[in-house]
């Protein structure tokens, strides 16, 4: 089987939704399992108040919970076995690390995420493609 | 430039800082400070009286919020480790920076004390952000670091309130009212908040603001500073807020929407870029005077209480932001330090928020999963020891 384990990075953006749909399509064709990895992204760096950090963390938790619930529903509808992970941290670093640790055969992710920094500093997809040990599918 | 024109420029800059913060993930406070520097230097806008006033009050509100955010039960559980790390984290840079400013830089005694206080701080919020982001806030090590940060902040607040007192009779009223509020408000607040709270007119926020204004007025009359009683008052109300998160949330909304932006803009606008440019060497030396004693002082204790992540702990304890800014602004406003000294202190404070954090996260960040395993092993060890003992 070409791809036994697929890691789909999701962030709730349209590009990530399309990437996840492709991951499910591929998984249902090949019988692979899919891990949906949602990376919460960094909290406000160098914060002056705990309130600022707490608020962003709460917002992210609620947002990603909704995103992960959607992915579960989609995977169940497609009949694909899904493992879901929600992790804090830097998206590119974490996607590459978890893909390496879990020895996945393919990483699937959208070409751009939510944030302005994705456009200014190069997207998460670029960095994952550069550093990953396995094939990477970037979905437009 | 008219006051309304300054207000319009500031309002626009505050809006820009907020949106930038959401887009690039840098705290709004740091961006407000940075944009304050731009507005103050590029547009040659000086700090108007109303901004100085609102900014001073915002500093006290920030101090109160910092006290209210302390997890007291957690501190009680980890008091031994927290106290030793926290006291050294305050005292080592305080004495070194004070001595360095006095003897090496030739600053006055009072200005040197401000330098010692401003550069002794550890940023609770910077530390919290790193720990929550990595999941380490759930580990014993993370809890010890958080509690130690509270001790350091307490040292800073105490030093700022005590060192510059020029006692007169008002000090009696200041102390008596501070004690009455600290003891009385936690008892009054459940009834008051239940009866008047949860309305858009926000009587509970107004109660806190009235108490803080009273402390500021009496502190001013007594030639002291309200930062210590404001911090302790927040601390006294922390248990109440822990069980009434909505009330804390509303207070934060009022503070962050209207007050704290003016505090950080006031700080930024008072920085002179030309003075910094002319004193880059002094800036580097002051930065070293803050960091080295923090690292050297905290590291041995961190090896004992936060092993094997002593380097990570020491670097996080070296961060600073809010209390450093509050202390420096107090010094500037009271005429204790001049614009150049203020600019240097703020620059060191901002650098200390960024550089130790980046190094700690980039090179020394522990794994939260590994720490959870270590904590679990320690718990099992303790249980086995208890079983053997009984």
Interface residues (C-beta under 8 A of the other chain):
Chain A: X41 X42 X43 X44 X45 X46 X47 X48 X49 X50 X51 X52 X53 X55 X57 X88 X89 X115 X116 X117 X120
Chain B: X21 X23 X24 X25 X26 X27 X28 X29 X30 X62 X65 X66 X69 X123 X124 X125 X126 X128 X129 X132 X133 X134 X135 X248 X252 X255 X256 X260 X264 X321 X322 X325 X353 X354 X357
